[in-house]
């Protein structure tokens, strides 16, 4: 083998090694990686997602590692309307009945809660038990606990005498 052939083989070997290293560790190009919706849900559950933005039918986001991603709702291709119940410890009023309650926002807190520009950690101050005068308590029918009760029956929550 002559010297030129050895140099070419050396450069090819070096290029292959560098390509393998970059493939293994990835080069961050700033372009979002397309991920499956199920992978997105898994990463949300493991707290790997830092932020999410809904843009029409596209769900874009950024992982805590800084890597951007994009995904789509597999059923509709569109974002879904969802609901989350946030639970906190019971206030003194409810503590005699249960040890926890849903967070209930007061009207004066609505605008701040719905403001997309607010830093999420600043909202922690509203995730506390409702004020003592927000809730009411009165006895209702024991039928309210039955799975056989008709959910449209308004008498389930009508106050009853003890």
C-alpha atoms as a printed R data frame, in Angstrom:
    type eleno elety resid chain resno       x      y      z
1   ATOM     1    CA   UNK     A     1   0.000  0.000  0.000
2   ATOM     2    CA   UNK     A     2   1.310  3.409 -0.847
3   ATOM     3    CA   UNK     A     3   1.172  6.431  1.486
4   ATOM     4    CA   UNK     A     4  -1.741  8.076 -0.338
5   ATOM     5    CA   UNK     A     5  -3.951  4.986  0.091
6   ATOM     6    CA   UNK     A     6  -3.059  4.803  3.801
7   ATOM     7    CA   UNK     A     7  -3.987  8.478  4.282
8   ATOM     8    CA   UNK     A     8  -7.313  8.023  2.486
9   ATOM     9    CA   UNK     A     9  -8.150  4.956  4.606
10  ATOM    10    CA   UNK     A    10  -7.182  6.849  7.759
11  ATOM    11    CA   UNK     A    11  -9.460  9.800  6.839
12  ATOM    12    CA   UNK     A    12 -12.345  7.433  5.962
13  ATOM    13    CA   UNK     A    13 -11.911  5.622  9.293
14  ATOM    14    CA   UNK     A    14 -11.846  8.957 11.150
15  ATOM    15    CA   UNK     A    15 -15.001 10.118  9.325
16  ATOM    16    CA   UNK     A    16 -16.804  6.870 10.225
17  ATOM    17    CA   UNK     A    17 -15.813  7.239 13.900
18  ATOM    18    CA   UNK     A    18 -16.992 10.876 14.014
19  ATOM    19    CA   UNK     A    19 -20.247  9.971 12.293
20  ATOM    20    CA   UNK     A    20 -20.839  7.211 14.842
21  ATOM    21    CA   UNK     A    21 -20.153  9.596 17.736
22  ATOM    22    CA   UNK     A    22 -22.498 12.283 16.382
23  ATOM    23    CA   UNK     A    23 -25.186  9.681 15.679
24  ATOM    24    CA   UNK     A    24 -24.878  8.287 19.204
25  ATOM    25    CA   UNK     A    25 -25.033 11.597 21.035
26  ATOM    26    CA   UNK     A    26 -27.009 13.545 18.474
27  ATOM    27    CA   UNK     A    27 -26.310 16.956 17.136
28  ATOM    28    CA   UNK     A    28 -28.777 19.552 18.334
29  ATOM    29    CA   UNK     A    29 -29.910 21.417 15.296
30  ATOM    30    CA   UNK     A    30 -32.780 23.267 16.914
31  ATOM    31    CA   UNK     A    31 -35.213 21.484 14.613
32  ATOM    32    CA   UNK     A    32 -38.019 19.706 16.503
33  ATOM    33    CA   UNK     A    33 -38.028 15.930 16.523
34  ATOM    34    CA   UNK     A    34 -41.351 14.335 15.559
35  ATOM    35    CA   UNK     A    35 -42.463 11.940 18.286
36  ATOM    36    CA   UNK     A    36 -45.418  9.580 18.649
37  ATOM    37    CA   UNK     A    37 -48.315 10.853 20.741
38  ATOM    38    CA   UNK     A    38 -47.878  7.898 23.127
39  ATOM    39    CA   UNK     A    39 -44.239  8.900 23.660
40  ATOM    40    CA   UNK     A    40 -45.420 12.455 24.340
41  ATOM    41    CA   UNK     A    41 -47.840 11.181 27.015
42  ATOM    42    CA   UNK     A    42 -45.107  9.045 28.590
43  ATOM    43    CA   UNK     A    43 -42.761 12.025 28.735
44  ATOM    44    CA   UNK     A    44 -45.483 14.210 30.268
45  ATOM    45    CA   UNK     A    45 -46.083 11.593 32.991
46  ATOM    46    CA   UNK     A    46 -42.350 11.387 33.733
47  ATOM    47    CA   UNK     A    47 -42.114 15.216 33.966
48  ATOM    48    CA   UNK     A    48 -39.679 15.348 31.031
49  ATOM    49    CA   UNK     A    49 -41.670 18.073 29.258
50  ATOM    50    CA   UNK     A    50 -40.894 21.711 30.042
51  ATOM    51    CA   UNK     A    51 -43.436 23.478 27.841
52  ATOM    52    CA   UNK     A    52 -46.133 22.769 25.268
53  ATOM    53    CA   UNK     A    53 -47.716 25.036 22.666
54  ATOM    54    CA   UNK     A    54 -50.838 24.172 20.681
55  ATOM    55    CA   UNK     A    55 -50.712 25.524 17.120
56  ATOM    56    CA   UNK     A    56 -53.824 24.506 15.272
57  ATOM    57    CA   UNK     A    57 -53.529 20.751 14.749
58  ATOM    58    CA   UNK     A    58 -49.891 20.629 15.874
59  ATOM    59    CA   UNK     A    59 -48.590 20.119 19.414
60  ATOM    60    CA   UNK     A    60 -45.110 21.633 19.766
61  ATOM    61    CA   UNK     A    61 -43.005 21.587 22.874
62  ATOM    62    CA   UNK     A    62 -39.674 21.559 24.573
63  ATOM    63    CA   UNK     A    63 -38.221 18.895 26.836
64  ATOM    64    CA   UNK     A    64 -36.433 19.809 30.064
65  ATOM    65    CA   UNK     A    65 -33.220 18.838 28.212
66  ATOM    66    CA   UNK     A    66 -33.926 21.716 25.807
67  ATOM    67    CA   UNK     A    67 -34.716 19.466 22.849
68  ATOM    68    CA   UNK     A    68 -37.759 20.640 20.836
69  ATOM    69    CA   UNK     A    69 -40.391 18.158 19.651
70  ATOM    70    CA   UNK     A    70 -43.633 18.064 17.677
71  ATOM    71    CA   UNK     A    71 -46.518 15.590 17.790
72  ATOM    72    CA   UNK     A    72 -50.142 15.227 16.722
73  ATOM    73    CA   UNK     A    73 -53.259 13.826 18.313
74  ATOM    74    CA   UNK     A    74 -53.561 10.360 16.696
75  ATOM    75    CA   UNK     A    75 -57.365 10.223 16.823
76  ATOM    76    CA   UNK     A    76 -58.262 13.585 15.370
77  ATOM    77    CA   UNK     A    77 -55.025 15.245 14.385
78  ATOM    78    CA   UNK     A    78 -56.261 18.168 16.465
79  ATOM    79    CA   UNK     A    79 -55.645 19.216 20.076
80  ATOM    80    CA   UNK     A    80 -58.143 17.811 22.553
81  ATOM    81    CA   UNK     A    81 -60.043 19.807 25.130
82  ATOM    82    CA   UNK     A    82 -59.239 18.275 28.500
83  ATOM    83    CA   UNK     A    83 -59.852 18.887 32.164
84  ATOM    84    CA   UNK     A    84 -57.655 18.383 35.203
85  ATOM    85    CA   UNK     A    85 -58.780 18.408 38.812
86  ATOM    86    CA   UNK     A    86 -56.163 19.790 41.208
87  ATOM    87    CA   UNK     A    87 -56.554 18.577 44.784
88  ATOM    88    CA   UNK     A    88 -55.260 20.209 47.978
89  ATOM    89    CA   UNK     A    89 -55.672 19.756 51.720
90  ATOM    90    CA   UNK     A    90 -59.071 20.505 53.238
91  ATOM    91    CA   UNK     A    91 -59.804 23.829 54.871
92  ATOM    92    CA   UNK     A    92 -61.165 23.878 58.446
93  ATOM    93    CA   UNK     A    93 -64.739 23.938 57.141
94  ATOM    94    CA   UNK     A    94 -64.365 20.661 55.208
95  ATOM    95    CA   UNK     A    95 -61.824 18.905 57.451
96  ATOM    96    CA   UNK     A    96 -64.576 17.287 59.526
97  ATOM    97    CA   UNK     A    97 -65.886 15.514 56.416
98  ATOM    98    CA   UNK     A    98 -62.746 14.874 54.343
99  ATOM    99    CA   UNK     A    99 -58.977 15.482 54.395
100 ATOM   100    CA   UNK     A   100 -58.732 16.954 50.881
101 ATOM   101    CA   UNK     A   101 -60.740 19.030 48.421
102 ATOM   102    CA   UNK     A   102 -60.487 20.296 44.851
103 ATOM   103    CA   UNK     A   103 -58.836 23.693 44.441
104 ATOM   104    CA   UNK     A   104 -61.593 26.246 43.848
105 ATOM   105    CA   UNK     A   105 -60.557 29.500 42.242
106 ATOM   106    CA   UNK     A   106 -62.352 32.642 43.290
107 ATOM   107    CA   UNK     A   107 -63.533 35.039 40.580
108 ATOM   108    CA   UNK     A   108 -60.731 37.506 41.327
109 ATOM   109    CA   UNK     A   109 -58.197 34.737 40.429
110 ATOM   110    CA   UNK     A   110 -59.683 33.798 37.010
111 ATOM   111    CA   UNK     A   111 -57.757 36.279 34.858
112 ATOM   112    CA   UNK     A   112 -54.377 35.390 36.372
113 ATOM   113    CA   UNK     A   113 -55.088 31.643 36.048
114 ATOM   114    CA   UNK     A   114 -56.040 31.980 32.387
115 ATOM   115    CA   UNK     A   115 -53.167 34.325 31.446
116 ATOM   116    CA   UNK     A   116 -50.760 32.375 29.186
117 ATOM   117    CA   UNK     A   117 -48.014 34.868 29.970
118 ATOM   118    CA   UNK     A   118 -47.912 34.036 33.676
119 ATOM   119    CA   UNK     A   119 -45.017 31.878 34.873
120 ATOM   120    CA   UNK     A   120 -46.645 28.603 36.067
121 ATOM   121    CA   UNK     A   121 -44.730 28.517 39.364
122 ATOM   122    CA   UNK     A   122 -46.213 31.900 40.275
123 ATOM   123    CA   UNK     A   123 -49.659 30.271 40.235
124 ATOM   124    CA   UNK     A   124 -48.793 27.950 43.119
125 ATOM   125    CA   UNK     A   125 -50.086 30.587 45.525
126 ATOM   126    CA   UNK     A   126 -53.665 30.000 44.309
127 ATOM   127    CA   UNK     A   127 -53.461 26.219 44.745
128 ATOM   128    CA   UNK     A   128 -54.688 26.272 48.306
129 ATOM   129    CA   UNK     A   129 -57.933 25.404 50.095
130 ATOM   130    CA   UNK     A   130 -60.960 27.543 49.334
131 ATOM   131    CA   UNK     A   131 -61.834 30.337 51.713
132 ATOM   132    CA   UNK     A   132 -64.062 29.380 54.644
133 ATOM   133    CA   UNK     A   133 -67.073 31.231 53.159
134 ATOM   134    CA   UNK     A   134 -66.843 29.804 49.631
135 ATOM   135    CA   UNK     A   135 -68.409 26.395 50.340
136 ATOM   136    CA   UNK     A   136 -71.706 25.420 51.940
137 ATOM   137    CA   UNK     A   137 -72.522 22.220 53.769
138 ATOM   138    CA   UNK     A   138 -75.900 20.574 54.225
139 ATOM   139    CA   UNK     A   139 -77.122 16.966 54.507
140 ATOM   140    CA   UNK     A   140 -78.304 15.241 51.324
141 ATOM   141    CA   UNK     A   141 -79.875 11.894 50.508
142 ATOM   142    CA   UNK     A   142 -77.723  8.785 50.991
143 ATOM   143    CA   UNK     A   143 -78.761  7.915 47.436
144 ATOM   144    CA   UNK     A   144 -76.065 10.343 46.236
145 ATOM   145    CA   UNK     A   145 -73.500  7.600 46.985
146 ATOM   146    CA   UNK     A   146 -75.272  4.976 44.875
147 ATOM   147    CA   UNK     A   147 -73.988  4.180 41.397
148 ATOM   148    CA   UNK     A   148 -77.601  3.209 40.557
149 ATOM   149    CA   UNK     A   149 -78.918  6.704 41.233
150 ATOM   150    CA   UNK     A   150 -79.940  8.713 38.177
151 ATOM   151    CA   UNK     A   151 -77.341 11.472 37.807
152 ATOM   152    CA   UNK     A   152 -80.026 13.796 36.405
153 ATOM   153    CA   UNK     A   153 -82.142 13.486 39.577
154 ATOM   154    CA   UNK     A   154 -81.972 16.946 41.164
155 ATOM   155    CA   UNK     A   155 -83.375 15.591 44.448
156 ATOM   156    CA   UNK     A   156 -80.040 13.825 45.088
157 ATOM   157    CA   UNK     A   157 -78.579 17.121 46.309
158 ATOM   158    CA   UNK     A   158 -81.727 18.576 47.867
159 ATOM   159    CA   UNK     A   159 -81.207 19.295 51.550
160 ATOM   160    CA   UNK     A   160 -82.822 16.688 53.787
161 ATOM   161    CA   UNK     A   161 -83.778 16.849 57.458
162 ATOM   162    CA   UNK     A   162 -81.701 14.827 59.916
